Amino acid sequence: MTTPEPPQRAIVGFHQDDEGHWVAALECGHTQHVRHDPPLVDRPWVLTAAGRAARLGARLACRRCLEEAAEPRAGA
């Protein structure tokens, strides 16, 4: 049995969390941290306004959408 892939969702905006880490707002309404933390995660584009602006519309895997799709629904 294969694990389904999370759906790809477009980035529609960015904000910083309470610790100053950048968070992408996705078209589905969920959010995802987009840290630049080399050597584990290499995202230097997140450090500048121009870099973030260039990524608007880029797609990220939304694990929360996948989790919600797997949750049993009330009344089902």
N, C-alpha and C positions, 0 to 999 in steps of 0.2 A: 504494500500500500504506500503510495507516495503522498507526501505532504503538499497541500496546495500552496501555490505561491501567493504572497500578499498582492492585492491589486495595486496598480500604479496610479498615483494621484498627483495632480499638478500642484506646484508651489504657487500660492497666491499672495504671500506676504511673509514678513519676518518680524520678530520682536525678540527682546532679551528677557531671560528669566531673572529671578531674584539674585542669582549668582553671577549674572553677566554673560551667560552662555546664550548663543544664538539659537532660536527656535523657528523652524519653518511652519507656517500655517498652510494647511493643505486644503484643496478644493472641497473635500468631504467634511471639513469642519474639525478634523483632528489636527494634532500638532506633532512635530518630531524634532528633536534636537539635531543640530547640524554643526557639531563641534569640529574645530581644527585642533587635533591632538596627536601630532606626529610622535612616534612612527606608526601608531595604531590607526589613526584616521588622518588622511592628508586632504584637507579642504581649505587651502589658503584663501580661496575666493570668499569665504564667509567673513573674513577680517575687514573687508572694505565695502562701502556702500555700493560702489560700481560692481564689485564682484557679486554681491547679493542681488542687485538689480538684474544682472545678466542671467541669473538662475531662475528668475520668475518664469513660470510656465514649465520649468523642468519637472520631471516626474520622479517621485520617490515611492518606494514600496511602503504601503500603509498597513502595518501589522495590526493596528487597532481595528481596521475595517474587517480584516480576516478573522480576528477574534470575535467580533460582534456577529459576523455571519455564522460562526460556529455555535454561538450561544443559543440554547433553546428559547423559543419565544413563548410568552404567556398566552395561554389559550390554545396552543398548538397541539 
